[in-house]
Amino acid sequence: MEQTVRRVSLVDAVTEGLRAELAAGTWKVGAKLPVEAALAERFGVSKGTVRQSVAALAASGLLAVRQGAGTFVSGTVDAAETGRRIRRSALRDQFEVRCALEAQAARLAAVRAEPGELQKLRSLLGERGVYSGRSEDHDSFVAADFRFHQGIVAASHNPALAATYRFLADAIQQTIASTLGVEVPEPDLAEHLGLVDAIAAGNPDDADAAVRRFMAPMLQALGDQG
């Protein structure tokens, strides 16, 4: 058993080492990796361990193994691993990122949102309603609240911002779920409506400020870190 655990930990260590070197640009996209023996010497492990690590990174899309030609770099950032690290980060850190994204989205929406989009935001807010407190309603409420905030991002008419928000969807829903407990306060329906009103008023500074007022009690509950 100890030998098996040690081998798994070595594979994980080499996988992380290779992932870090790819992110640092040691090998560019399209470049061929050194042969197994060279990588084994580089990391001080067996060729079998290297082979397993390469297979793991190939499965995540970072490497491509071409029979008879070698292993080539197909990407430098593991999106799945990045997502896992974000979800494992401190809840306050996740709220700070969410606040930054949503404040900018609100600024842009205040300038770019069309009447139909403003109407949709009010509709989404109606679908969200107020959390009943029943455990069976937890997941549906989180999903509805997320759709409302995603609607603001969509109204920004910034595809890059929308894509970033979608990438962070799991972490953002994690922050929403945290407000349904006892430690982090959930903004009430009036605060959500005030956010929509600020966007509808067409003033980006007011919309930005509305998001930051919205987020302030949650950040304060998680502790002031400067």
Phi and psi restraints in degrees (value plus and minus 20) as a CYANA .aco file:
   2 GLU   PHI     -79.4   -39.4
   2 GLU   PSI     -59.1   -19.1
   3 GLN   PHI     -85.2   -45.2
   3 GLN   PSI     -59.8   -19.8
   4 THR   PHI     -84.7   -44.7
   4 THR   PSI     -65.5   -25.5
   5 VAL   PHI     -81.4   -41.4
   5 VAL   PSI     -62.1   -22.1
   6 ARG   PHI     -83.8   -43.8
   6 ARG   PSI     -59.9   -19.9
   7 ARG   PHI     -86.5   -46.5
   7 ARG   PSI     -61.8   -21.8
   8 VAL   PHI     -82.0   -42.0
   8 VAL   PSI     -62.1   -22.1
   9 SER   PHI     -86.8   -46.8
   9 SER   PSI     -54.6   -14.6
  10 LEU   PHI     -86.9   -46.9
  10 LEU   PSI     -62.3   -22.3
  11 VAL   PHI     -80.6   -40.6
  11 VAL   PSI     -65.4   -25.4
  12 ASP   PHI     -81.0   -41.0
  12 ASP   PSI     -61.7   -21.7
  13 ALA   PHI     -84.7   -44.7
  13 ALA   PSI     -63.6   -23.6
  14 VAL   PHI     -89.3   -49.3
  14 VAL   PSI     -58.9   -18.9
  15 THR   PHI     -79.3   -39.3
  15 THR   PSI     -65.8   -25.8
  16 GLU   PHI     -85.5   -45.5
  16 GLU   PSI     -58.0   -18.0
  17 GLY   PHI     -82.9   -42.9
  17 GLY   PSI     -64.9   -24.9
  18 LEU   PHI     -85.9   -45.9
  18 LEU   PSI     -61.5   -21.5
  19 ARG   PHI     -80.2   -40.2
  19 ARG   PSI     -61.3   -21.3
  20 ALA   PHI     -85.5   -45.5
  20 ALA   PSI     -60.4   -20.4
  21 GLU   PHI     -88.9   -48.9
  21 GLU   PSI     -55.3   -15.3
  22 LEU   PHI     -85.2   -45.2
  22 LEU   PSI     -63.8   -23.8
  23 ALA   PHI     -84.6   -44.6
  23 ALA   PSI     -52.9   -12.9
  24 ALA   PHI     -99.5   -59.5
  24 ALA   PSI     -29.1    10.9
  25 GLY   PHI      67.0   107.0
  25 GLY   PSI      -2.6    37.4
  26 THR   PHI     -76.7   -36.7
  26 THR   PSI     -60.8   -20.8
  27 TRP   PHI    -145.7  -105.7
  27 TRP   PSI     106.0   146.0
  28 LYS   PHI     -99.6   -59.6
  28 LYS   PSI     143.4   183.4
  29 VAL   PHI     -79.4   -39.4
  29 VAL   PSI     109.1   149.1
  30 GLY   PHI      77.7   117.7
  30 GLY   PSI     -35.9     4.1
  31 ALA   PHI     -94.4   -54.4
  31 ALA   PSI     132.4   172.4
  32 LYS   PHI    -112.5   -72.5
  32 LYS   PSI     112.5   152.5
  33 LEU   PHI     -93.9   -53.9
  33 LEU   PSI     134.7   174.7
  34 PRO   PHI     -77.8   -37.8
  34 PRO   PSI     139.8   179.8
  35 VAL   PHI     -86.8   -46.8
  35 VAL   PSI     144.2   184.2
  36 GLU   PHI     -73.3   -33.3
  36 GLU   PSI     -62.9   -22.9
  37 ALA   PHI     -81.7   -41.7
  37 ALA   PSI     -61.0   -21.0
  38 ALA   PHI     -87.6   -47.6
  38 ALA   PSI     -60.4   -20.4
  39 LEU   PHI     -88.2   -48.2
  39 LEU   PSI     -57.5   -17.5
  40 ALA   PHI     -82.1   -42.1
  40 ALA   PSI     -61.6   -21.6
  41 GLU   PHI     -88.5   -48.5
  41 GLU   PSI     -58.1   -18.1
  42 ARG   PHI     -80.1   -40.1
  42 ARG   PSI     -61.0   -21.0
  43 PHE   PHI    -120.9   -80.9
  43 PHE   PSI     -23.8    16.2
  44 GLY   PHI      49.7    89.7
  44 GLY   PSI      18.6    58.6
  45 VAL   PHI    -153.3  -113.3
  45 VAL   PSI    -199.4  -159.4
  46 SER   PHI    -101.6   -61.6
  46 SER   PSI     142.8   182.8
  47 LYS   PHI     -84.5   -44.5
  47 LYS   PSI     -51.5   -11.5
  48 GLY   PHI     -83.3   -43.3
  48 GLY   PSI     -58.9   -18.9
  49 THR   PHI     -85.7   -45.7
  49 THR   PSI     -63.3   -23.3
  50 VAL   PHI     -80.7   -40.7
  50 VAL   PSI     -61.5   -21.5
  51 ARG   PHI     -81.5   -41.5
  51 ARG   PSI     -62.1   -22.1
  52 GLN   PHI     -87.1   -47.1
  52 GLN   PSI     -58.6   -18.6
  53 SER   PHI     -85.9   -45.9
  53 SER   PSI     -62.3   -22.3
  54 VAL   PHI     -82.9   -42.9
  54 VAL   PSI     -60.8   -20.8
  55 ALA   PHI     -82.5   -42.5
  55 ALA   PSI     -59.7   -19.7
  56 ALA   PHI     -84.6   -44.6
  56 ALA   PSI     -61.5   -21.5
  57 LEU   PHI     -94.3   -54.3
  57 LEU   PSI     -48.3    -8.3
  58 ALA   PHI     -88.4   -48.4
  58 ALA   PSI     -58.1   -18.1
  59 ALA   PHI     -85.4   -45.4
  59 ALA   PSI     -49.5    -9.5
  60 SER   PHI    -108.4   -68.4
  60 SER   PSI     -21.7    18.3
  61 GLY   PHI      70.3   110.3
  61 GLY   PSI     -14.9    25.1
  62 LEU   PHI    -103.1   -63.1
  62 LEU   PSI     -50.3   -10.3
  63 LEU   PHI    -144.8  -104.8
  63 LEU   PSI     135.5   175.5
  64 ALA   PHI    -149.5  -109.5
  64 ALA   PSI     101.4   141.4
  65 VAL   PHI    -116.6   -76.6
  65 VAL   PSI      98.0   138.0
  66 ARG   PHI    -129.5   -89.5
  66 ARG   PSI      95.7   135.7
  67 GLN   PHI     -74.7   -34.7
  67 GLN   PSI     104.5   144.5
  68 GLY   PHI      62.7   102.7
  68 GLY   PSI     -29.4    10.6
  69 ALA   PHI    -132.9   -92.9
  69 ALA   PSI     -52.4   -12.4
  70 GLY   PHI     104.9   144.9
  70 GLY   PSI    -186.4  -146.4
  71 THR   PHI    -131.3   -91.3
  71 THR   PSI     111.1   151.1
  72 PHE   PHI    -142.8  -102.8
  72 PHE   PSI     132.3   172.3
  73 VAL   PHI    -101.1   -61.1
  73 VAL   PSI     103.8   143.8
  74 SER   PHI    -131.3   -91.3
  74 SER   PSI     -27.9    12.1
  75 GLY   PHI    -188.1  -148.1
  75 GLY   PSI     142.4   182.4
  76 THR   PHI    -139.2   -99.2
  76 THR   PSI     -30.9     9.1
  77 VAL   PHI    -144.9  -104.9
  77 VAL   PSI     105.2   145.2
  78 ASP   PHI    -108.5   -68.5
  78 ASP   PSI      81.2   121.2
  79 ALA   PHI     -81.0   -41.0
  79 ALA   PSI     -59.0   -19.0
  80 ALA   PHI     -84.7   -44.7
  80 ALA   PSI     -62.9   -22.9
  81 GLU   PHI     -87.2   -47.2
  81 GLU   PSI     -59.3   -19.3
  82 THR   PHI     -79.5   -39.5
  82 THR   PSI     -63.6   -23.6
  83 GLY   PHI     -81.3   -41.3
  83 GLY   PSI     -61.3   -21.3
  84 ARG   PHI     -84.4   -44.4
  84 ARG   PSI     -60.6   -20.6
  85 ARG   PHI     -86.4   -46.4
  85 ARG   PSI     -57.3   -17.3
  86 ILE   PHI     -83.5   -43.5
  86 ILE   PSI     -65.1   -25.1
  87 ARG   PHI     -86.2   -46.2
  87 ARG   PSI     -46.5    -6.5
  88 ARG   PHI    -105.9   -65.9
  88 ARG   PSI     -27.2    12.8
  89 SER   PHI     -92.6   -52.6
  89 SER   PSI     146.6   186.6
  90 ALA   PHI     -80.2   -40.2
  90 ALA   PSI     124.6   164.6
  91 LEU   PHI     -79.6   -39.6
  91 LEU   PSI     -58.8   -18.8
  92 ARG   PHI     -82.7   -42.7
  92 ARG   PSI     -60.6   -20.6
  93 ASP   PHI     -79.6   -39.6
  93 ASP   PSI     -60.8   -20.8
  94 GLN   PHI     -86.3   -46.3
  94 GLN   PSI     -59.8   -19.8
  95 PHE   PHI     -84.6   -44.6
  95 PHE   PSI     -57.8   -17.8
  96 GLU   PHI     -84.3   -44.3
  96 GLU   PSI     -61.4   -21.4
  97 VAL   PHI     -85.8   -45.8
  97 VAL   PSI     -63.8   -23.8
  98 ARG   PHI     -80.5   -40.5
  98 ARG   PSI     -62.6   -22.6
  99 CYS   PHI     -81.1   -41.1
  99 CYS   PSI     -64.4   -24.4
 100 ALA   PHI     -81.3   -41.3
 100 ALA   PSI     -64.1   -24.1
 101 LEU   PHI     -87.1   -47.1
 101 LEU   PSI     -65.4   -25.4
 102 GLU   PHI     -93.3   -53.3
 102 GLU   PSI     -50.4   -10.4
 103 ALA   PHI     -85.1   -45.1
 103 ALA   PSI     -64.0   -24.0
 104 GLN   PHI     -87.3   -47.3
 104 GLN   PSI     -59.5   -19.5
 105 ALA   PHI     -81.6   -41.6
 105 ALA   PSI     -61.2   -21.2
 106 ALA   PHI     -86.0   -46.0
 106 ALA   PSI     -59.6   -19.6
 107 ARG   PHI     -78.5   -38.5
 107 ARG   PSI     -68.1   -28.1
 108 LEU   PHI     -89.2   -49.2
 108 LEU   PSI     -59.4   -19.4
 109 ALA   PHI     -83.6   -43.6
 109 ALA   PSI     -54.1   -14.1
 110 ALA   PHI     -82.2   -42.2
 110 ALA   PSI     -47.5    -7.5
 111 VAL   PHI    -115.8   -75.8
 111 VAL   PSI     -53.9   -13.9
 112 ARG   PHI    -128.7   -88.7
 112 ARG   PSI     -37.6     2.4
 113 ALA   PHI     -81.0   -41.0
 113 ALA   PSI     116.7   156.7
 114 GLU   PHI    -111.4   -71.4
 114 GLU   PSI     138.7   178.7
 115 PRO   PHI     -71.7   -31.7
 115 PRO   PSI     -60.8   -20.8
 116 GLY   PHI     -84.0   -44.0
 116 GLY   PSI     -53.9   -13.9
 117 GLU   PHI     -91.7   -51.7
 117 GLU   PSI     -57.2   -17.2
 118 LEU   PHI     -84.2   -44.2
 118 LEU   PSI     -60.1   -20.1
 119 GLN   PHI     -84.0   -44.0
 119 GLN   PSI     -59.5   -19.5
 120 LYS   PHI     -85.2   -45.2
 120 LYS   PSI     -58.7   -18.7
 121 LEU   PHI     -80.1   -40.1
 121 LEU   PSI     -61.5   -21.5
 122 ARG   PHI     -87.6   -47.6
 122 ARG   PSI     -54.9   -14.9
 123 SER   PHI     -86.5   -46.5
 123 SER   PSI     -63.8   -23.8
 124 LEU   PHI     -83.0   -43.0
 124 LEU   PSI     -55.3   -15.3
 125 LEU   PHI     -87.8   -47.8
 125 LEU   PSI     -56.9   -16.9
 126 GLY   PHI     -85.5   -45.5
 126 GLY   PSI     -58.3   -18.3
 127 GLU   PHI     -86.8   -46.8
 127 GLU   PSI     -54.3   -14.3
 128 ARG   PHI     -85.3   -45.3
 128 ARG   PSI     -69.8   -29.8
 129 GLY   PHI      43.8    83.8
 129 GLY   PSI    -163.9  -123.9
 130 VAL   PHI    -142.0  -102.0
 130 VAL   PSI     116.8   156.8
 131 TYR   PHI     -83.9   -43.9
 131 TYR   PSI     109.3   149.3
 132 SER   PHI     -95.2   -55.2
 132 SER   PSI     -41.6    -1.6
 133 GLY   PHI      70.1   110.1
 133 GLY   PSI     -27.4    12.6
 134 ARG   PHI    -103.8   -63.8
 134 ARG   PSI     116.4   156.4
 135 SER   PHI     -80.2   -40.2
 135 SER   PSI     -52.0   -12.0
 136 GLU   PHI     -91.1   -51.1
 136 GLU   PSI     -36.0     4.0
 137 ASP   PHI    -116.3   -76.3
 137 ASP   PSI     -22.4    17.6
 138 HIS   PHI     -77.5   -37.5
 138 HIS   PSI     -76.8   -36.8
 139 ASP   PHI     -85.1   -45.1
 139 ASP   PSI     -59.7   -19.7
 140 SER   PHI     -88.5   -48.5
 140 SER   PSI     -54.4   -14.4
 141 PHE   PHI     -88.2   -48.2
 141 PHE   PSI     -64.3   -24.3
 142 VAL   PHI     -78.4   -38.4
 142 VAL   PSI     -64.2   -24.2
 143 ALA   PHI     -83.9   -43.9
 143 ALA   PSI     -60.4   -20.4
 144 ALA   PHI     -88.5   -48.5
 144 ALA   PSI     -60.0   -20.0
 145 ASP   PHI     -85.5   -45.5
 145 ASP   PSI     -59.1   -19.1
 146 PHE   PHI     -83.5   -43.5
 146 PHE   PSI     -61.8   -21.8
 147 ARG   PHI     -81.3   -41.3
 147 ARG   PSI     -56.6   -16.6
 148 PHE   PHI     -83.1   -43.1
 148 PHE   PSI     -70.6   -30.6
 149 HIS   PHI     -87.1   -47.1
 149 HIS   PSI     -54.7   -14.7
 150 GLN   PHI     -85.5   -45.5
 150 GLN   PSI     -51.0   -11.0
 151 GLY   PHI     -83.6   -43.6
 151 GLY   PSI     -56.9   -16.9
 152 ILE   PHI     -84.4   -44.4
 152 ILE   PSI     -62.8   -22.8
 153 VAL   PHI     -82.6   -42.6
 153 VAL   PSI     -61.9   -21.9
 154 ALA   PHI     -82.3   -42.3
 154 ALA   PSI     -55.6   -15.6
 155 ALA   PHI     -92.1   -52.1
 155 ALA   PSI     -29.6    10.4
 156 SER   PHI     -93.6   -53.6
 156 SER   PSI     -38.8     1.2
 157 HIS   PHI      36.9    76.9
 157 HIS   PSI      17.8    57.8
 158 ASN   PHI    -140.8  -100.8
 158 ASN   PSI      81.1   121.1
 159 PRO   PHI     -78.9   -38.9
 159 PRO   PSI     -55.8   -15.8
 160 ALA   PHI     -87.5   -47.5
 160 ALA   PSI     -61.2   -21.2
 161 LEU   PHI     -85.3   -45.3
 161 LEU   PSI     -61.6   -21.6
 162 ALA   PHI     -83.5   -43.5
 162 ALA   PSI     -60.5   -20.5
 163 ALA   PHI     -86.2   -46.2
 163 ALA   PSI     -60.3   -20.3
 164 THR   PHI     -82.9   -42.9
 164 THR   PSI     -62.0   -22.0
 165 TYR   PHI     -84.0   -44.0
 165 TYR   PSI     -60.9   -20.9
 166 ARG   PHI     -84.6   -44.6
 166 ARG   PSI     -59.3   -19.3
 167 PHE   PHI     -81.2   -41.2
 167 PHE   PSI     -55.5   -15.5
 168 LEU   PHI    -111.6   -71.6
 168 LEU   PSI      -7.9    32.1
 169 ALA   PHI     -73.5   -33.5
 169 ALA   PSI     -65.7   -25.7
 170 ASP   PHI     -82.5   -42.5
 170 ASP   PSI     -64.0   -24.0
 171 ALA   PHI     -86.9   -46.9
 171 ALA   PSI     -59.3   -19.3
 172 ILE   PHI     -85.7   -45.7
 172 ILE   PSI     -62.9   -22.9
 173 GLN   PHI     -85.5   -45.5
 173 GLN   PSI     -48.4    -8.4
 174 GLN   PHI     -85.1   -45.1
 174 GLN   PSI     -59.7   -19.7
 175 THR   PHI     -87.8   -47.8
 175 THR   PSI     -58.4   -18.4
 176 ILE   PHI     -82.9   -42.9
 176 ILE   PSI     -65.9   -25.9
 177 ALA   PHI     -80.5   -40.5
 177 ALA   PSI     -53.8   -13.8
 178 SER   PHI     -85.2   -45.2
 178 SER   PSI     -44.4    -4.4
 179 THR   PHI    -100.5   -60.5
 179 THR   PSI     -26.0    14.0
 180 LEU   PHI    -112.5   -72.5
 180 LEU   PSI     -17.5    22.5
 181 GLY   PHI    -112.8   -72.8
 181 GLY   PSI    -163.7  -123.7
 182 VAL   PHI    -133.6   -93.6
 182 VAL   PSI     -36.4     3.6
 183 GLU   PHI    -109.2   -69.2
 183 GLU   PSI     -54.0   -14.0
 184 VAL   PHI    -133.5   -93.5
 184 VAL   PSI     103.3   143.3
 185 PRO   PHI     -91.4   -51.4
 185 PRO   PSI     119.0   159.0
 186 GLU   PHI    -110.5   -70.5
 186 GLU   PSI     102.0   142.0
 187 PRO   PHI     -78.5   -38.5
 187 PRO   PSI     116.3   156.3
 188 ASP   PHI     -99.5   -59.5
 188 ASP   PSI     158.3   198.3
 189 LEU   PHI     -83.5   -43.5
 189 LEU   PSI     -55.2   -15.2
 190 ALA   PHI     -83.5   -43.5
 190 ALA   PSI     -57.6   -17.6
 191 GLU   PHI     -87.7   -47.7
 191 GLU   PSI     -57.1   -17.1
 192 HIS   PHI     -85.2   -45.2
 192 HIS   PSI     -62.2   -22.2
 193 LEU   PHI     -85.2   -45.2
 193 LEU   PSI     -57.1   -17.1
 194 GLY   PHI     -82.8   -42.8
 194 GLY   PSI     -54.5   -14.5
 195 LEU   PHI     -85.6   -45.6
 195 LEU   PSI     -63.1   -23.1
 196 VAL   PHI     -84.5   -44.5
 196 VAL   PSI     -62.2   -22.2
 197 ASP   PHI     -81.6   -41.6
 197 ASP   PSI     -58.5   -18.5
 198 ALA   PHI     -84.8   -44.8
 198 ALA   PSI     -58.3   -18.3
 199 ILE   PHI     -88.9   -48.9
 199 ILE   PSI     -63.3   -23.3
 200 ALA   PHI     -84.4   -44.4
 200 ALA   PSI     -46.9    -6.9
 201 ALA   PHI     -88.8   -48.8
 201 ALA   PSI     -37.3     2.7
 202 GLY   PHI      59.6    99.6
 202 GLY   PSI      -3.5    36.5
 203 ASN   PHI    -128.8   -88.8
 203 ASN   PSI      89.3   129.3
 204 PRO   PHI     -82.6   -42.6
 204 PRO   PSI     -54.8   -14.8
 205 ASP   PHI     -85.6   -45.6
 205 ASP   PSI     -61.9   -21.9
 206 ASP   PHI     -85.9   -45.9
 206 ASP   PSI     -58.6   -18.6
 207 ALA   PHI     -85.7   -45.7
 207 ALA   PSI     -63.0   -23.0
 208 ASP   PHI     -79.3   -39.3
 208 ASP   PSI     -67.6   -27.6
 209 ALA   PHI     -83.8   -43.8
 209 ALA   PSI     -54.4   -14.4
 210 ALA   PHI     -83.7   -43.7
 210 ALA   PSI     -60.5   -20.5
 211 VAL   PHI     -84.5   -44.5
 211 VAL   PSI     -63.9   -23.9
 212 ARG   PHI     -88.2   -48.2
 212 ARG   PSI     -56.0   -16.0
 213 ARG   PHI     -84.9   -44.9
 213 ARG   PSI     -58.8   -18.8
 214 PHE   PHI     -81.0   -41.0
 214 PHE   PSI     -63.1   -23.1
 215 MET   PHI    -104.2   -64.2
 215 MET   PSI     -42.6    -2.6
 216 ALA   PHI     -74.4   -34.4
 216 ALA   PSI     -67.3   -27.3
 217 PRO   PHI     -82.6   -42.6
 217 PRO   PSI     -53.6   -13.6
 218 MET   PHI     -89.1   -49.1
 218 MET   PSI     -63.8   -23.8
 219 LEU   PHI     -85.8   -45.8
 219 LEU   PSI     -58.9   -18.9
 220 GLN   PHI     -84.6   -44.6
 220 GLN   PSI     -59.1   -19.1
 221 ALA   PHI     -84.1   -44.1
 221 ALA   PSI     -49.0    -9.0
 222 LEU   PHI    -107.5   -67.5
 222 LEU   PSI     -20.1    19.9
 223 GLY   PHI      81.9   121.9
 223 GLY   PSI     113.0   153.0
 224 ASP   PHI     -97.2   -57.2
 224 ASP   PSI      97.8   137.8
 225 GLN   PHI    -134.1   -94.1
 225 GLN   PSI       1.6    41.6
